[in-house]
Amino acid sequence: MARIVVAGAGAIGASIAYHLASRGTDDEVILCDRAEVASGATGKAMGGVRQQFTTEPEVRLAQASVRFFAGLGAPLFEQIGYVFLATTDAGVAELEDRRRRQLALGVPVEDFDPSAVTGLRTEDVAGALICREDGVADPTAVTRHLVEEATVRGAQLVEGTDARDLDRDVLVVACGAASPELVDVPIRPLVRQLVDTEPVPDLPRDLPMTIEAETSFHFRQVGEGLRLAMVEPESRWGAGEVVDEALVDDWLERLAHRYPPAAGIGVARAWAGLYDMTPDAHPIIGWVGEGVYAACGFSGHGFMQSPAVGAAVAEEILEGETSFDLTPYRADRFTEGTVFPEELVL
């Protein structure tokens, strides 16, 4: 019987522990975190769940994950759809290219009339796509749910402890941006921030996640307000989780344009977190040393892909193989020159 220590009780680590325990293993499974469950990037995440990626390996993980989330149902997951809006000819062409690729992979994207969304400004929109199976979730609530289910199945949760201080036969590194402290992987922290608005009057309950294709500005409903995010014009590399107030003001202006009912709305809170970025914006998944397995570097997509990743890692650790193709995610791709950059990083 082996002792498997999973370092990091965010969405990825919790899912791995859950799937290890769910497979009825005789091995001892310990989920460990230096702080507490969902206290890192997971607890600061946007909460979007989508299948609309540009590379097949990412789509396959996302498809399996969406099925898992759909099984959780409301209130943990709301299948409200993801809408991408294009306002230029180049943007429309890019959406059409994505639509063809995603349909070929079985993602049910379709052309969409955005005027169907109450309150959305659409006179400048030249084209739009929607995947109605996509949606939004509560990252902290989902992660806690997975941890609870894992412990019911025999896993042990240890908070306030460094995984390196525990005896183990296998160490699974799922610490996000902190993973390089435990294992040599090419991961850099990237600061990203989010904004929650004050309540917006008459906010429709079926408002989809809405993304401007050209700008990356996007928003979703959270409670009675909206959550805003956007790729920042200048990348902030480092671990300083600081809110840029100029960006907050800019986003509120963008929101007022795209969703006029929110014009003049105030900010309830703003916060910053860290993406664990790899050179090609794809994760590192696989054995990286004797008894050491990495599941990190998700570059902002960890929560939405965590169900499939947890299942794949559990299969590979316990059985030596998995039904998912993890070959593209091995760490040695960076030395062999086989990277495959993801284009849709939000």
Secondary structure, DSSP 4 states (H G I P E B T S, - for coil): --EEEEE--SHHHHHHHHHHHHTT-SSEEEEEESS-TT-SGGGG---EE----SSHHHHHHHHHHHHHHHHH-TTTEE---EEEEE-SHHHHHHHHHHHHHHHHTT--EEE--GGGSTT---TT--EEEEETT-EEE-HHHHHHHHHHHHHHTT-EEEES--GGGS--SEEEE--GGGGGGTS----EEEEEEEEEESP-TT--TTPPEEEETTT--EEEEETTEEEEE---SS-EESS-----HHHHHHHHHHHHHHSGGGTTPPEEEEEEEEEEE-TTS--EEEEEETTEEEEE--TT-HHHHHHHHHHHHHHHHHHS--SS--GGG-TTHHHHT-----S---
